[in-house]
Each structure stands twice: as C-alpha cells, then as structure tokens.
C-alpha cells in the first residue's frame, strides 16, 4: 500500500477542481505515491510524465469536486441543514451563472459563512479519505506518518 501526504492530495484535488472539466488532471502512482500534474492550458514539463499514465491501472486519477459530490449538491445540503427557509433561493442561484458568488453573499448576510467553510472543508476531507481508502492509498498527515 502506497502512502501520500494529505496536503499533497488536497493540493492536487484543488488543482483539478478549480478549472474547467478535464482542463487540469492529476494522478497518483500506486507504486511510488508520486503525484503527476497535467494542465491543458498551462503545460507542465511533460518529460517527467510516465508514458502509460492514461492507460495503466497503476495510476489513480484524482477526482474533482463534482465527482465527489462536493459541488452544488454540497451547498444545497448545507442550506437544507442550516437555512431551510432559503433553500429555494439557493436552488435558483445554481440555475444561473455566478451562483457561487451569490451563495457566498447570502451566507455572509445570514452570518453562516464560517459554518459553510467548516462544513465544506470537513466534507472534502471525508470524501478524499474515503476515496483513498477505496483505492488502498494510505494518507500521512503532513510530515508525520499517521495513517488515515
């Protein structure tokens, strides 16, 4: 079982999540724990990429936030729990462009922004840990070797 640092996984997750779909990808080597980064818009030195990255079962693609159900649905779950009277408003936000900005403005007005940030961080960490467990990847916490 390979071990990777949680912070490295989290950075790779952010990298793939905050771009257009398939614009940025990252893979974990199941043999070495190395993370390989690919950007279509800002090419990274591809000489360092393994030739079989897309074809081998020895690499796991880092999922993005939508693959882990951490996008709109997470925001709606939060609103359902914390601001049920505003659910229809937020649901409507996500039908148009600029939804996340409007959502955060609402959270700030309702004094729930910190709760949202904590909820989002906890949900993301739980999803990433579950993904690693399912793929038999052990997580180390920062510089220690505590496993997930």
SULWO-V328482 format. One record per run of one state. SS is the DSSP state (@ for helix, = for strand, . for the rest). FROM is the first residue (numbers start at 1). LEN is the number of residues. If there is no record, write none. Layout:
BEGIN
ss=[SS;SS]
from=[FROM;FROM]
len=[LEN;LEN]
END
This chain:
BEGIN
ss=[.;=;@;.;=;.;=;.;@;.;=;.;@;.;@;.;@;.;@;.;=;.]
from=[1;2;6;18;24;30;35;40;46;49;59;62;72;83;84;94;99;110;113;135;137;141]
len=[1;4;12;6;6;5;5;6;3;10;3;10;11;1;10;5;11;3;22;2;4;8]
END
